[in-house]
């Protein structure tokens, strides 16, 4: 069953030099419970696609098309209705949690305000939910994390906090925009495994925006390739990496295979005595 169905989505920005197209006629469906990756190079329009779904764009953006979420068309909803949907039914993890979190509020306050605002729970209930979410995200000493400010945590810990914020209200759809950006390979693997497990545990549908093909391959069931503001191919993950159809997709997978082979065949590096 489709959870979100996007039809002919176009997003343009009015600028001094005329309109600039970022998303050009995208049609994309994501099934309930699926982990779906949108991959492509930087500038392909992936993040603008995600922000268009949630209508989190500046005033000079012009969005056309249809976005159906659980049968409800989002682009025609009032902003009040969108605020009710965002944070509860749909949640988004942004690229840089240090830039998106409030630097003058402790993380406990920022976590608790989400269920308090969207579900009307008490502070005590929200605090318990926050501790449970941090524990699910495998953060050591959740009490200390709750009392910390964003600048006091490492990048890997902040990404786990961002995931905790994303799942605290158990959304139907979690949009993760480059949630592994800036992390080393080990942390990417750990955070990816945490995200995978949580989505499976709570049957959360994941729309992953990434240019990291290794993450998409290991984490997602389906893959869509975006280039120049358009979706050029959508396929099951294993089929895509085994036999991509579009010329651009073939070049991506060839580069991925070449890089992966080079890493696997590289001799082990040892420290000099």
N, C-alpha and C positions, 0 to 999 in steps of 0.2 A: 504493500500500500504506500502510495506517495505521501510523504510528509510535506515537501515543498516542491512546487512546480513553477518554474520560471519560463515565461514565454516572451520572446522577442524583446528582451530588455535592452534599452539604450540609455546611456548616461552621457550627457554632454555638459561642458562647462562654458559659460559665457565669459569671455576674456576681452581685453582691449583690442586684441588682434582677431577677434571673431570667435565663433564656437569651436571648442576642442572636444573631439569624441574620445571617450575613455573606454566605454563598453558599447559594442556595435552588434545589436541584434542577438544577444545571447539567449539560448533556450537550454534549460537544464532541469532535470528532475532528480530528486534525492529520495530514496525509499526510507520508510521508518525503520530505525535500527541499523541503518547502513553507516559505514565509515567511508566517506567520499572525498577524494582529494582533487583539488583544482591546481594543476601544476603549470609551470611556464616561467619564462625568464622575467626578471624585474622589469616593470613597465608594461607588462602584458595586460593589465587591467584587473588582476585578481583581487586586490584589496578594494578597489572601487566597486567591484561586483558585490563583495560582502557588505560594504557600507551602504550600497544602494538597497539591498534587501532590507536593512534596518532603518533606512532613510536617515542616516547620520552624516549627511553631506552638507557643505556650506550653501548659502543662499543662492549662489550663482550656478548651482547644479540643476540640470533639467533631466528628469527621469521619465521615460516612457516605456510602455509595455505592461506586463502583468506578472505579479508575484503572488501565487496562491500558497498560503500556509495553512494546513489542515482545512483546506477548502475556502479559506477567507482571503480575499484579495487585499494585500497590504498597501499597495500604492494609493488606493482610494480611501484608506482609513484616515480618521482625524489624527492629529498629533497626540491628543490625549489617549486615544485607543492604542497608538504605537507605544506610548510610554508604559502602558499596562502590559503589552506584549514583551517589550524589551526588559530583560532582567528576570522574567518569570518563565515565559514559554520559549523565548529565544535569548541566549546569552552569547556574548562575544568575548574572546580572549584576544587582546591586542598585541602587536609586535613587541613593544618595549614596555614591560610593566613598570619599570622605574620612572618612565615618562608619563604614564597614564595614572599611576597611583598618586594620591594627595600626599605631598611630602611633610605636611604639618599635622597630619592625623595618624595615630597609631593604627596598625593593621587590624586590630580587633574591632575598632570603631568602624573601619571601612567594610569589614566583612559583615558585621552585625546589621549595618544599615540596609543591606540588600533584602534579607527576609523581613525586616521590620517594615520597610517601605512597600514591598510587593505582596507580602502575605499577612501583614498586620499582626505579627507575633510580638510577644513581649521581649524586652531586652534579655531577660534570663533565658528565654527559649532560643533567641537568636544567637546568644553567646554559646549555648550548648551545640547548636547547629554548626557554628563556626569551628568549634573545637573538633567536632566529628569530621568536618570537611578537611581540615588540616591534617588530621590523623589519616584519613583515606588517601591523602596526597603524600603520605609517608614523610611528613616533616617532623623532625625530632623536637621534642619539648614544645608542643603547641601553645602552652601557656606563655612561654617566653616569646614565641612568634607573635602572639596576640598583643603583647606589650611593646613590640619593636616598631620602629619606623622604617619605611622602605629603604633608606640609605644604609641601614644597619645589617641588611641581609645580602647574601651573595646572589649572583644572577640566577643560578639554579634554584635556590630557595624562593626567589621572587617569582619564577615561572610556576613553581608549585603553588604558591599563594594565589597567583592569577587563575590557575586551574580550580583551586578551592573556591574562589569567588564565582567562577563560571558554573560550578555544579551545586552551589549551596542551596539553590531553589529547585534543583532537579529539573532542569529545562528539558523540553522535548528536543530542541535543536541547539547544539553548541557549535558556534562558528569560531574556529581557531585560526587566526591570521599570523602565520610564521611564528608559532609559539616556541620554536627552538632556536630562534635567531640569536646569535652571539654566544651560544653554548658550545663547548667542545664536544667531540664525538661521544665521549663517555656519558656526559650529562644529557646529550640528546637521546641516547639510548635509554637512560633511566627515566627521563621525563616522558618519553614516548611510551614506555611500558606502563607507566602510571596512568597516562591518559587512556590508553587502550583498555586497561583493566577497569577503570571507572566507567567508561562508556558501556562496556559489556555488563557490568554489575547492575547499572541503573537503566539499561536499554536507552541510552542517550544517543541520538543521531548526531554524527559528527560531520561537519563540512570543514575540511582542512585546506587552508590556503598555504601553498608552499612552493619553493623552487628546489627543494631537497628531494630528489627522486628516491634516495635510499629510505627516507622516512615514509614517503608515500607508499613505497613497495612493501615495507614491513608492517605498516599500520592500517592501511585502507583496503576495502573490498573492491572499490571502483575508482577509476581515474578519469578525469577530464583534462584535456590539454587546451590551454588558452594562449593565444598569440594575437597581437594586434587588436585586442579587445573582442576577439571572437573565440568561441569554443570550436576547435577543429576536429576533435575526436573524443569519444567517450567509450570506455570499455571496462570489462572486469579486469582487475589488477594483473592477475597472472597472464591473461590473454594479451593484455597491452604490452607487458614487458617481454613476452615471448614473441609476439608478432605485431608490432605497431603498424597502423594502416597509413596515416598521413605522413607526408615527406618530412615535415618538421618533427613529428613524433619519432620517426626513425632516427633522425639525427640526435635527438635527445637520448634515446635509449642506447644508441651506439656509443655516445660519449660516456654514458653511465656505465655500460659494460666495460669499456676500455679503462675507465678510472678504477672500477671495482677490481678488475683483473690485476691492474698495476699494484693496488694496495695489497691484495692477497699474495702476490708473488714477490713482494719486496722482502729482502733479507732482514732478519731480526737485527735491530740496532742494539749494540752493547756499549756500555760506558767504558771508556778507557781506564785501565787499571791505574 
